[in-house]
């Protein structure tokens, strides 16, 4: 990992100088309801691990930091329309993004998909969902998995409900409109911690990685952000922020031992 950070620093510093000379404002595109990575805090301001890291990176670069709440199912279109400079919000790196030519940062988080059910539902594994209703957020890697690699399993459901965000998914679960929610593990942990009567079924649905999405051609901007993040790792700021989010620390790539 130290070699990776050294490489990122060496390659990106020259590009960062070019970008910092031209960029006054950096607008971060987030899912506004993606705790613990990006969400509205009790003070009415957006916060979360990704938000705080991006803000700290912008401070290093001398950029004015702004936030734009994206519609997750339309995030690529909104990025292309210049409504934000990146999408950075617990976003899974997908091959389709690479195929379209988007610039994507080095992975910074290792994640997976899990099922959240009511603790007293009697559902103990994925096999128990035959004939049941399952909710998933639109535009997520979870939705892609259910419609592609896991399509045979999805076909056994009574119904697959697609929702605009994870809060709607969980609301449907707690209101008995669905029997399970298919969701990223860190989001599941954050929600279950604060809501009694729910349980996580952690099976192997395949690993995935989070990264930062930039427009085609924005290599220099991506490199500048990567350079700033590498500095935050080196000076301890990254770890200090991560300490406030203990449920995700172990899966943060830049804090893992070599």
Buried (B, 14 or more C-beta within 10 A) or exposed (E): EEEEBEEBBEEBBEBBEEBBEEBEEBBBBBBBBBBBBBBBEEEEEBBBBBBBBBBBBBBBBEBEBEBBBBBBBBBBEBBEEEBBBBBBBBBBBBEEBEEEEBBBBBBBBBBBBBBBBBEEBEBEEBEBBEEBBBBBBBBBBBBBBBEEEBEEBBEEBEEBBBBBBBBBBBBBBBEEBBBBBBBBBBBBBBBBEEEEEBBBBEEEBEEBBBBBBBBEEBBBBBBBBBBBBBBBBBEEBBBEBBEEBEBBBEBBBBBEEE
